[in-house]
């Protein structure tokens, strides 16, 4: 199959061609491999599994599987394949094999997908850009001087470049929606408990982190949610299945929705006029489709939410570092300066302080629930500005040195109170201040590619729904996709 034919189909369409006998999985795989080779400069894929995938494509594939024979990439972070390393963007883990498949990987294989690589991610997924020292930065196909976002940046770059129609992703603070917004893709973050993150862990960061994909079409994301949703015996909890499959639900438009939107940053940082225009454009489109859209004050305490999210995040980084050190005997130099800094701050947090922080998460859940009592969705920019340049959010050298110094003398608690640390954190979070809400509250959310800047960079908008709102999100996304199609809009590179 020629690339021009391949890229005209989404994953659902390619699987249909396989079922009809019009194309063999091996043909699809070779096209994907050729495209991956042609776009190596994007550094989207960090581990190739071509030979393994060729054997899979030649073997028996259930033609009735929803994604029979479709090439696929998994994220190199918490999407383990038994016997293969999951580096998580960390140098110490680059050769450490995973003991078993992740639940999502097993389900992807059962769905007929042919996995031929693992995608680039920042170390432990802890950045909103994908620039790990272990693998080097992933680049945005719309402009390689800019980031594809993070932490699922490699996956988003691969999908936007046409290597695969969808790819594995996960989201602990925006890591599906941020790269989707930066790469002109659709990105759905499911609600807490909808998709298992096991079996190696019960839940990620108290349920804030969830598994999923980035895709070029809403119907692929809907069909994939049908594949991934549902209980596992080792999961701590699960949500009830929808009354009908999501792939069927999106065939009906949503009812008229009441949507409240905010353009201002929840933490008071600057918002680029292009991000504001992205929301204004979405508001006009939504209104034309019969939805009731109004501007509202930010429905939650953004500053407190950011503090409560970051405190738990730093503690999670401290735990990850200690686990990796125990498993690999790695020294401190096996971790990036940013990771060491976050882990040092996390170690300085007392148990009482962390428990008090996590208890406040309920305050944010209740605030969002009060908003959803009167509005079906909250709309905002996904990003406060277009995709930033590579290294634009790099931690200043002076702060790295200060971090190393205070960590060595056991004064990491001092570090988080310094103006240099607070300024850097605010600068990094300022590009993505909208996405952590859905993670902390466990609510479903999505980024929809409705806007491109005059420079040709994508800039998505975010919708946050109430509990069990995945179906409504997907219905609205399908309606927006029909009203303003984006599937055929691709980078020229």
LINWODA-V927783 format. One record per residue. N is the residue number from 1. RES is the residue in one letter. PHI is phi in whole degrees, 0 to 359 (none if undefined). PSI is psi in degrees with one decimal (NA if undefined). Layout:
BEGIN
n->[N/N]
res->[RES/RES]
phi->[PHI/PHI]
psi->[PSI/PSI]
END
This chain:
BEGIN
n->[1/2/3/4/5/6/7/8/9/10/11/12/13/14/15/16/17/18/19/20/21/22/23/24/25/26/27/28/29/30/31/32/33/34/35/36/37/38/39/40/41/42/43/44/45/46/47/48/49/50/51/52/53/54/55/56/57/58/59/60/61/62/63/64/65/66/67/68/69/70/71/72/73/74/75/76/77/78/79/80/81/82/83/84/85/86/87/88/89/90/91/92/93/94/95/96/97/98/99/100/101/102/103/104/105/106/107/108/109/110/111/112/113/114/115/116/117/118/119/120/121/122/123/124/125/126/127/128/129/130/131/132/133/134/135/136/137/138/139/140/141/142/143/144/145/146/147/148/149/150/151/152/153/154/155/156/157/158/159/160/161/162/163/164/165/166/167/168/169/170/171/172/173/174/175/176/177/178/179/180/181/182/183/184/185/186/187/188/189/190/191/192/193/194/195/196/197/198/199/200/201/202/203/204/205/206/207/208/209/210/211/212/213/214/215/216/217/218/219/220/221/222/223/224/225/226/227/228/229/230/231/232/233/234/235/236/237/238/239/240/241/242/243/244/245/246/247/248/249/250/251/252/253/254/255/256/257/258/259/260/261/262/263/264/265/266/267/268/269/270/271/272/273/274/275/276/277/278/279/280/281/282/283/284/285/286/287/288/289/290/291/292/293/294/295/296/297/298/299/300/301/302/303/304/305/306/307/308/309/310/311/312/313/314/315/316/317/318/319/320/321/322/323/324/325/326/327/328/329/330/331/332/333/334/335/336/337/338/339/340/341/342/343/344/345/346/347/348/349/350/351/352/353/354/355/356/357/358/359/360/361/362/363/364/365/366/367/368/369/370/371/372/373/374/375/376/377/378/379/380/381/382/383/384/385/386/387/388/389/390/391/392/393/394/395/396/397/398/399/400/401/402/403/404/405/406/407/408/409/410/411/412/413/414/415/416/417/418/419/420/421/422/423/424/425/426/427/428/429/430/431/432/433/434/435/436/437/438/439/440/441/442/443/444/445/446/447/448/449/450/451/452/453/454/455/456/457/458/459/460/461/462/463/464/465/466/467/468/469/470/471/472/473/474/475/476/477/478/479/480/481/482/483/484/485/486/487/488/489/490/491/492/493]
res->[X/X/X/X/X/X/X/X/X/X/X/X/X/X/X/X/X/X/X/X/X/X/X/X/X/X/X/X/X/X/X/X/X/X/X/X/X/X/X/X/X/X/X/X/X/X/X/X/X/X/X/X/X/X/X/X/X/X/X/X/X/X/X/X/X/X/X/X/X/X/X/X/X/X/X/X/X/X/X/X/X/X/X/X/X/X/X/X/X/X/X/X/X/X/X/X/X/X/X/X/X/X/X/X/X/X/X/X/X/X/X/X/X/X/X/X/X/X/X/X/X/X/X/X/X/X/X/X/X/X/X/X/X/X/X/X/X/X/X/X/X/X/X/X/X/X/X/X/X/X/X/X/X/X/X/X/X/X/X/X/X/X/X/X/X/X/X/X/X/X/X/X/X/X/X/X/X/X/X/X/X/X/X/X/X/X/X/X/X/X/X/X/X/X/X/X/X/X/X/X/X/X/X/X/X/X/X/X/X/X/X/X/X/X/X/X/X/X/X/X/X/X/X/X/X/X/X/X/X/X/X/X/X/X/X/X/X/X/X/X/X/X/X/X/X/X/X/X/X/X/X/X/X/X/X/X/X/X/X/X/X/X/X/X/X/X/X/X/X/X/X/X/X/X/X/X/X/X/X/X/X/X/X/X/X/X/X/X/X/X/X/X/X/X/X/X/X/X/X/X/X/X/X/X/X/X/X/X/X/X/X/X/X/X/X/X/X/X/X/X/X/X/X/X/X/X/X/X/X/X/X/X/X/X/X/X/X/X/X/X/X/X/X/X/X/X/X/X/X/X/X/X/X/X/X/X/X/X/X/X/X/X/X/X/X/X/X/X/X/X/X/X/X/X/X/X/X/X/X/X/X/X/X/X/X/X/X/X/X/X/X/X/X/X/X/X/X/X/X/X/X/X/X/X/X/X/X/X/X/X/X/X/X/X/X/X/X/X/X/X/X/X/X/X/X/X/X/X/X/X/X/X/X/X/X/X/X/X/X/X/X/X/X/X/X/X/X/X/X/X/X/X/X/X/X/X/X/X/X/X/X/X/X/X/X/X/X/X/X/X/X/X/X/X/X/X/X/X/X/X/X/X/X/X/X/X/X/X/X/X/X/X/X]
phi->[none/285/302/300/284/302/284/281/245/274/296/299/293/295/297/296/297/296/299/278/75/278/208/261/308/296/294/299/297/296/295/296/296/299/293/299/296/289/242/303/298/286/55/282/250/253/217/268/232/301/295/299/293/299/296/296/295/281/279/289/235/298/295/271/297/300/234/303/77/276/296/208/235/253/283/278/205/59/233/282/241/307/86/246/292/243/285/55/73/246/295/289/258/294/237/265/287/282/286/201/287/291/304/293/295/300/291/297/294/295/280/95/289/252/274/235/179/237/259/295/210/295/304/58/66/268/233/270/231/247/220/288/293/295/237/88/285/279/236/277/299/286/195/298/283/246/282/274/87/201/268/272/292/296/297/295/297/294/290/297/280/86/293/222/283/201/209/296/209/212/214/249/201/132/287/266/287/297/292/299/295/280/241/72/242/264/223/253/260/289/286/300/91/285/233/290/255/283/267/289/216/284/203/264/48/58/89/291/263/226/270/175/217/245/213/263/227/293/294/295/294/294/296/291/295/298/291/270/288/121/286/236/297/262/287/290/192/207/266/297/295/295/297/217/303/299/297/275/301/287/286/253/290/288/294/296/255/260/237/258/235/225/256/294/293/297/250/80/276/295/239/294/305/294/293/295/294/299/290/302/298/297/299/297/293/299/297/294/268/95/270/267/241/218/283/226/295/305/279/209/279/295/294/294/298/298/297/289/292/293/299/295/297/297/294/296/295/298/295/300/299/293/293/297/297/292/279/243/61/288/272/299/287/279/242/292/306/297/295/299/294/297/295/298/295/300/292/278/274/283/300/295/296/293/296/295/298/294/295/289/305/296/298/289/298/292/297/291/297/297/295/289/291/241/225/285/210/252/248/206/299/278/239/278/199/302/310/280/292/304/73/295/253/294/294/301/302/298/290/300/293/297/300/299/292/290/294/295/259/74/242/297/298/292/302/289/257/279/293/296/294/297/295/294/299/295/296/290/290/298/283/225/276/264/274/294/307/293/289/296/274/76/269/286/206/212/248/241/275/250/217/234/284/302/276/85/261/291/205/283/241/249/237/242/251/285/307/66/262/301/298/293/302/294/298/295/299/296/294/295/297/290/287/221/300/236/303/275/272/228/298/279/280]
psi->[132.4/150.3/-40.7/-33.7/-42.1/-46.9/-10.0/-7.3/144.8/-177.6/-39.5/-41.8/-40.4/-41.3/-36.3/-39.6/-39.0/-46.1/-35.6/-2.7/15.5/-18.4/149.0/146.8/-34.7/-35.9/-43.4/-44.1/-44.6/-35.3/-43.0/-41.5/-43.5/-41.0/-38.7/-41.0/-39.3/-19.0/27.5/-30.4/-20.2/-18.9/39.9/-34.3/128.0/-14.2/115.6/140.9/42.8/-49.6/-41.9/-42.7/-37.5/-40.0/-40.3/-44.5/-31.4/-23.0/-175.2/128.2/127.3/113.4/-18.7/-3.9/144.4/-29.5/45.4/118.2/9.2/129.0/146.2/152.8/141.2/154.0/140.1/44.7/109.3/22.7/73.4/144.9/123.9/129.7/-6.4/146.9/145.0/102.2/-23.0/27.0/13.9/135.0/-32.0/-21.3/5.9/-19.7/15.2/112.1/145.0/139.7/-24.5/167.1/144.2/156.0/-42.3/-37.3/-43.5/-42.9/-36.3/-42.2/-40.3/-28.1/0.0/2.7/145.0/104.7/122.5/14.6/170.3/141.2/156.9/142.6/148.7/160.9/119.6/19.7/24.4/7.8/156.5/8.4/161.2/90.2/56.6/144.1/-28.2/-37.2/-14.1/167.6/141.5/151.8/151.7/123.9/-23.7/-27.6/104.2/-11.7/-8.2/159.5/149.3/6.1/-175.0/167.1/-6.9/40.9/-38.4/-41.5/-45.2/-40.8/-39.8/-41.3/-44.9/-31.4/-7.2/11.9/-45.3/155.1/-18.3/160.2/156.5/142.0/166.3/168.0/109.4/-12.1/14.6/9.1/-9.1/-47.0/-36.3/-54.4/-30.7/-44.3/-35.2/-18.0/9.1/35.2/169.0/132.6/115.8/125.3/114.7/162.8/163.5/129.1/-6.5/-38.6/133.2/140.8/4.6/-172.2/-4.8/-20.1/153.9/-46.1/155.2/122.6/60.0/32.8/-1.2/-29.5/132.7/157.9/160.1/-153.8/168.8/145.6/169.8/-15.2/147.6/-37.6/-30.9/-43.5/-37.0/-47.2/-35.5/-36.1/-33.9/-36.7/-42.2/-27.8/154.3/158.7/154.2/146.4/-23.6/-0.7/145.2/-24.3/169.8/159.9/149.7/146.3/152.0/159.3/-29.6/157.2/145.2/-34.3/-28.3/-37.7/-36.7/-6.6/-13.6/138.1/156.8/161.0/170.3/124.0/149.3/117.4/125.3/136.1/151.4/134.7/-28.5/147.8/133.4/-18.6/10.8/10.9/163.6/150.4/125.8/141.6/-30.0/-36.3/-38.6/-41.5/-33.1/-42.0/-43.7/-41.3/-44.6/-39.3/-44.7/-41.9/-44.6/-42.8/-39.5/-22.0/4.1/12.2/150.8/107.2/130.7/148.3/136.8/156.7/157.2/123.6/13.3/164.1/95.3/-38.6/-46.4/-39.4/-43.4/-43.5/-42.2/-33.9/-48.5/-37.0/-46.9/-36.5/-44.6/-38.8/-37.5/-38.4/-38.5/-40.9/-44.9/-44.3/-43.8/-37.0/-45.3/-41.3/-38.4/-35.4/-31.2/-7.6/27.4/146.1/178.5/-30.5/-4.8/-4.2/148.9/154.3/-40.7/-41.2/-44.0/-39.1/-46.8/-41.6/-39.9/-42.3/-42.2/-38.3/-22.1/-6.5/129.5/160.1/-40.8/-41.3/-41.9/-42.8/-38.0/-38.8/-48.5/-31.3/-33.3/-17.0/-35.4/-31.6/-40.3/-36.2/-43.7/-37.1/-43.4/-35.9/-38.1/-39.3/-44.4/-11.2/-23.1/-12.4/141.7/-31.4/154.9/129.0/138.2/170.8/154.0/-39.3/149.5/-5.6/163.2/164.9/129.2/162.8/153.9/134.3/4.5/-26.6/21.0/137.0/132.8/143.6/-39.7/-37.8/-36.4/-43.3/-40.3/-41.9/-46.7/-39.6/-49.7/-30.6/-38.9/-31.4/10.4/29.4/36.3/-27.6/-29.2/-36.3/-44.3/-6.9/0.7/150.9/-32.4/-43.8/-47.0/-39.4/-42.1/-44.0/-44.1/-38.2/-43.6/-46.2/-23.7/-23.9/-25.4/59.1/-5.0/-20.6/-25.3/-23.5/-50.1/-32.0/-48.8/-38.9/-12.7/17.2/151.5/149.8/163.0/154.3/131.4/130.9/87.8/-5.6/140.2/142.7/165.5/-23.7/1.1/19.1/136.4/154.7/94.6/168.0/152.4/141.8/134.8/127.0/166.6/178.4/136.9/28.1/13.0/-40.8/-43.4/-40.5/-47.4/-37.7/-45.2/-41.4/-42.0/-37.9/-43.7/-39.2/-38.7/-37.9/-35.5/80.9/141.7/-9.3/-41.8/1.0/108.5/155.8/151.0/-15.8/NA]
END
